[in-house]
Each structure stands twice: as C-alpha cells, then as structure tokens.
Amino acid sequence: MPSDVDIAVIGAGAAGLAAARALQAAPVSVLVLEARGRIGGRARTVTIEDQALDLGCGWLHSADANLFSDQAQALGFAIDKTPPHWTRPAANADFTAPAQAAFAQALDALEARIEAAAAAGLDQPVSALMTPGEPWNPLLDAFSSFYNGAEFDQISTRDYAAYQDSGVNWRLPRGYGALVAAFGAAAPVALDRPVTRIDHSGPRLRLETPQGALSAAAAIVTVPTPHLADGDLGFRPDLPDLREAAAALPLGLADKLFLRTDAPQAFAVESHLFGDPMRTATGSYHLRPFGRPLIEVYFGGRHARALEQEGLGASAAFAIEELANLLGSPIRAQLAPVAGSAWGADPWARGAYSHARPGGAWARAVLARPIENRIFLAGEAVSPNAFSTAHGAAATGVRAAHLALEALGLARGGGHG
Ligand SMILES: Cc1cc2nc3c(=O)[nH]c(=O)nc-3n(C[C@H](O)[C@H](O)[C@H](O)COP(=O)(O)OP(=O)(O)OC[C@H]3O[C@@H](n4cnc5c(N)ncnc54)[C@H](O)[C@@H]3O)c2cc1C
C-alpha cells in the first residue's frame, strides 16, 4: 500500500468501483481500500454446481438506462430479457385471479395515496396511509419487506415516492455480481484494508487502517450507512450531521435462499409463488430461473431478520414447509438448500439496501453534499432516486469522482465507457 495518493476510495462495491473506473482516465493517483478479501460488496455471484447464483443484486433494474447494461455488452456478458416473474400472475392455487387483481388494486391505491402525500410535502410512515382492516394489508407489508427490506411502518412516504424505475428489468445468466467484479477487475484495489477513521483535521486527509495510514488529498466514501451512523468508520473531528443523515437511512434486510430440485418438471419455468398470500412473514418463490433446476427464495424485513438468527437450515426448513403446503408433501424429498445469504450478519454490509425512516427523506441529499470540498459520499443510499440498486450506486460513484477531480482543479475527466 502506498503512503500517499491523490484520491482514496473507501469500499469496492458498485459505487467505489465506478468511481475508480471514472478516475482511471484522469491524471491522478487513486487507491481503493476495501475491507473484504473480494471486490463487489453487495453484488456477489457464487458458482455452485456450475450455476452462477446471485446472493445480492440480480436484476438490471431500469435496464434501458443502466450503466451495467452497457458494461455487460462491453464485457461479453449475455443479457436475458425475459420479463420478470413478478410481472406475471402468481401460480398459487390458493390465490385466485380475482384475488390477485384485488391485491394489485390495493397496491395501486396505496401507491396513489403515497404519491399524493409526498406531493403535499408529507413525510410520514406509509403504514399511516393503509386502510385499517384491509384484508390485503399483510401481503402489502410482505411486498414492502421484499421491495424495501422493511415493512411499511418503517418506510417514509416521500422517500418511497422519490424512487424512479423505467420498468425494464433484465438479468445476467453469468451473474450481476460477476459483472460488477469484471467491471472493477482493473481498478487499483487494496483488499483486506478496513478504514477505521478519516482524520480531516490537517491539510491532507489521513485514512487510518489496522495496517497503517494513507494520506490523501480527497476521499470518496462508499461504505453502507450503518457504518457511518455507528461510527465504525469514524471522522476526526466528528461529523454529527453526516451520522444523523446516515441514521435516517438504515439498511432494510432481504435475503436469498436457493433450493435445488430433483424434480424440475414439477415446477413451471420462470413462474412464481407467494408462500402464503395472507401473511407478512412469508417467502417469495421464483421457480426455475433461467430454466434451471432451482428455486430462488426471497425473504424480507422482520421475517428475514428472524430467519437469519436461526440460520440457513431454518430458512430452508421454512421455505420447504411453505412449498409443501402449496404443492403437496412429496415435494419435501425433492428439495435441498444449495446456498443462501445473511446480509444482516455480514459485518461489511449489515443489511441489504437503504430506505428512509419516516421523516427522514431529507437525508439522501445531505449525504450527497461534499464535505470541505474533499470528502465525497457515494453508494446506493446517496442516490436521490435509484437508491437500493447497483446502477444507482454506480452513478453516485461516477458523480463523486467528477466532484473530486473538480475539487483538485482537474478538468472533468474519465468516464467508464
Ligand atoms: C438480497 C439483495 C438483492 C438485491 N437485488 C438487487 C437487484 O436485483 N438489482 C439491483 O440493482 N440492486 C439489488 N440489490 C442492491 C445492490 O446490491 C446494492 O444497492 C449495491 O450493490 C450497493 O453498492 P454500494 O457500492 O453502494 O455498496 P456495497 O456494495 O455495500 O459496497 C461498499 C463496500 O464497502 C466496503 N466497506 C465497508 N466498510 C468498510 C470500511 N470501513 N473500510 C473499507 N471498506 C469498507 C464493503 O465491504 C463493500 O465492499 C440487492 C441487494 C441485496 C442484498
């Protein structure tokens, strides 16, 4: 590790790697300090039994305006444009077509109330806009737990309304995590280098790590919000406004579980099921993604937290029980877990993706503000309207890189192709 660079980037996830790539074409020295022994952060593909499984991001959301769609083409990653399973009716026998239409209507009506509240400047819990006694409330909360990583009582109306998506969603058979890693492969990264503190009391920044300190003119900080809120990455002097903003943007939790099936013909390719459409504590089941002999299970919110506490075996037992209830008991013998995530317990993530607490929608703009024109925050939580996504994270990294170059008096340079 050098002792001195122009621009230090903290964290080698989508945001940090995009920042490093944008800086590589400029006449500056750059080093990315990453706490883990790998790059990619919450973008992670594991290969098990020759299948690329995304434990973190899997969908190129807003794929028609997504930096990683362009990168997939440039790096030779095939793109699958099959419309997502959630755009088709669920295959549940216990969730009739009229019931599914009624649920869709309840969600549309809630979203219309959220939009109206946000337009009126109200930043309240989404749950305040739910109709008491509405039979779809448990499934609305399940939806929120998958989408936001938290139930609607924890979600800010203004933040929810701020999210923008083009509705085009594509996938990568080789894995989104593999693409992010390939994109960042040429970035100058020092692995196993957790930064514990940034001392900004002097003319240069001093980044402290257990292996020694690095001096830098500017820093791009991409660590997840819990690390900023709790001071795991601290600042000297302290930055209480930054900590307060990060605390208003906690990470919700979503976890994935992959089950192998020995009887793939029993499951329709690219179909999906809700474990129990009348419950919040349920799983979402994507059957046979890419036609593979697999089921991808999604857990969110409080339920995901409870399952994480019990471990992968408990998650698998829960999922197999829900599938047996839906499809019959013999299915039990045909399913076995092959992989799963535990993003809440992951010390360098501590959750899945950010949402604003009710009353906290102001916080993303505060994180996006340069500090002393030499400390620039980036990462999914900093994105004004593509938060919780990998492409949103990358866009904030590119922005931070340009701000850092301007701060050093260098012309806007770089770009990532
Ligand atoms: C289950 C799940 C499903 C998802 N699905 C999708 C999806 O389909 N589509 C989509 O677009 N997004 C999805 N996401 C979200 C997406 O993965 C994230 O928004 C994105 O990867 C975040 O990138 P980032 O660079 O902001 O943060 P991270 O990827 O978390 O990168 C931050 C990096 O900082 C490192 N770090 C932390 N502390 C320190 C420290 N002190 N010093 C040095 N390094 C440190 C971390 O190890 C990490 O590598 C999903 C996420 C999860 C968990």
Ligand as a Chemical Component Dictionary entry (heavy atoms), coordinates in Angstrom:
data_LIG
# 
_chem_comp.id                   LIG 
_chem_comp.type                 NON-POLYMER 
_chem_comp.pdbx_formal_charge   0 
_chem_comp.three_letter_code    LIG 
# 
loop_
_chem_comp_atom.comp_id 
_chem_comp_atom.atom_id 
_chem_comp_atom.alt_atom_id 
_chem_comp_atom.type_symbol 
_chem_comp_atom.charge 
_chem_comp_atom.model_Cartn_x 
_chem_comp_atom.model_Cartn_y 
_chem_comp_atom.model_Cartn_z 
_chem_comp_atom.pdbx_ordinal 
LIG C1  C1  C 0 -30.577 -9.680 -1.444 1  
LIG C2  C2  C 0 -30.299 -8.455 -2.292 2  
LIG C3  C3  C 0 -30.909 -8.324 -3.524 3  
LIG C4  C4  C 0 -30.681 -7.188 -4.297 4  
LIG N1  N1  N 0 -31.233 -7.110 -5.539 5  
LIG C5  C5  C 0 -30.903 -6.082 -6.343 6  
LIG C6  C6  C 0 -31.288 -6.099 -7.721 7  
LIG O1  O1  O 0 -31.928 -7.062 -8.190 8  
LIG N2  N2  N 0 -30.914 -5.052 -8.513 9  
LIG C7  C7  C 0 -30.173 -4.009 -8.025 10 
LIG O2  O2  O 0 -29.826 -3.087 -8.779 11 
LIG N3  N3  N 0 -29.768 -3.983 -6.715 12 
LIG C8  C8  C 0 -30.107 -5.003 -5.892 13 
LIG N4  N4  N 0 -29.630 -5.030 -4.616 14 
LIG C9  C9  C 0 -28.924 -3.843 -4.085 15 
LIG C10 C10 C 0 -27.486 -3.724 -4.600 16 
LIG O3  O3  O 0 -26.820 -4.941 -4.422 17 
LIG C11 C11 C 0 -26.798 -2.622 -3.786 18 
LIG O4  O4  O 0 -27.593 -1.446 -3.804 19 
LIG C12 C12 C 0 -25.420 -2.245 -4.343 20 
LIG O5  O5  O 0 -24.665 -3.403 -4.642 21 
LIG C13 C13 C 0 -24.714 -1.370 -3.310 22 
LIG O6  O6  O 0 -23.469 -0.929 -3.797 23 
LIG P1  P1  P 0 -22.602 0.096  -2.926 24 
LIG O7  O7  O 0 -21.339 0.285  -3.638 25 
LIG O8  O8  O 0 -23.440 1.273  -2.572 26 
LIG O9  O9  O 0 -22.367 -0.664 -1.533 27 
LIG P2  P2  P 0 -21.595 -2.014 -1.220 28 
LIG O10 O10 O 0 -21.764 -2.981 -2.330 29 
LIG O11 O11 O 0 -22.019 -2.443 0.126  30 
LIG O12 O12 O 0 -20.078 -1.565 -1.203 31 
LIG C14 C14 C 0 -19.482 -0.962 -0.093 32 
LIG C15 C15 C 0 -18.135 -1.622 0.138  33 
LIG O13 O13 O 0 -17.513 -1.001 1.271  34 
LIG C16 C16 C 0 -16.827 -1.997 1.989  35 
LIG N5  N5  N 0 -16.597 -1.489 3.336  36 
LIG C17 C17 C 0 -17.482 -1.375 4.367  37 
LIG N6  N6  N 0 -16.893 -0.802 5.430  38 
LIG C18 C18 C 0 -15.610 -0.530 5.052  39 
LIG C19 C19 C 0 -14.519 0.088  5.717  40 
LIG N7  N7  N 0 -14.613 0.552  6.960  41 
LIG N8  N8  N 0 -13.338 0.203  5.033  42 
LIG C20 C20 C 0 -13.233 -0.250 3.748  43 
LIG N9  N9  N 0 -14.240 -0.848 3.090  44 
LIG C21 C21 C 0 -15.430 -0.971 3.733  45 
LIG C22 C22 C 0 -17.725 -3.195 1.899  46 
LIG O14 O14 O 0 -17.049 -4.394 2.158  47 
LIG C23 C23 C 0 -18.243 -3.099 0.466  48 
LIG O15 O15 O 0 -17.431 -3.856 -0.425 49 
LIG C24 C24 C 0 -29.828 -6.161 -3.822 50 
LIG C25 C25 C 0 -29.197 -6.315 -2.589 51 
LIG C26 C26 C 0 -29.421 -7.446 -1.825 52 
LIG C27 C27 C 0 -28.682 -7.592 -0.538 53 
# 
loop_
_chem_comp_bond.comp_id 
_chem_comp_bond.atom_id_1 
_chem_comp_bond.atom_id_2 
_chem_comp_bond.value_order 
_chem_comp_bond.pdbx_ordinal 
LIG C1  C2  SING 1  
LIG C2  C3  SING 2  
LIG C2  C26 DOUB 3  
LIG C3  C4  DOUB 4  
LIG C4  N1  SING 5  
LIG C4  C24 SING 6  
LIG N1  C5  DOUB 7  
LIG C5  C6  SING 8  
LIG C5  C8  SING 9  
LIG C6  O1  DOUB 10 
LIG C6  N2  SING 11 
LIG N2  C7  SING 12 
LIG C7  O2  DOUB 13 
LIG C7  N3  SING 14 
LIG N3  C8  DOUB 15 
LIG C8  N4  SING 16 
LIG N4  C9  SING 17 
LIG N4  C24 SING 18 
LIG C9  C10 SING 19 
LIG C10 O3  SING 20 
LIG C10 C11 SING 21 
LIG C11 O4  SING 22 
LIG C11 C12 SING 23 
LIG C12 O5  SING 24 
LIG C12 C13 SING 25 
LIG C13 O6  SING 26 
LIG O6  P1  SING 27 
LIG P1  O7  DOUB 28 
LIG P1  O8  SING 29 
LIG P1  O9  SING 30 
LIG O9  P2  SING 31 
LIG P2  O10 DOUB 32 
LIG P2  O11 SING 33 
LIG P2  O12 SING 34 
LIG O12 C14 SING 35 
LIG C14 C15 SING 36 
LIG C15 O13 SING 37 
LIG C15 C23 SING 38 
LIG O13 C16 SING 39 
LIG C16 N5  SING 40 
LIG C16 C22 SING 41 
LIG N5  C17 SING 42 
LIG N5  C21 SING 43 
LIG C17 N6  DOUB 44 
LIG N6  C18 SING 45 
LIG C18 C19 SING 46 
LIG C18 C21 DOUB 47 
LIG C19 N7  SING 48 
LIG C19 N8  DOUB 49 
LIG N8  C20 SING 50 
LIG C20 N9  DOUB 51 
LIG N9  C21 SING 52 
LIG C22 O14 SING 53 
LIG C22 C23 SING 54 
LIG C23 O15 SING 55 
LIG C24 C25 DOUB 56 
LIG C25 C26 SING 57 
LIG C26 C27 SING 58 
# 
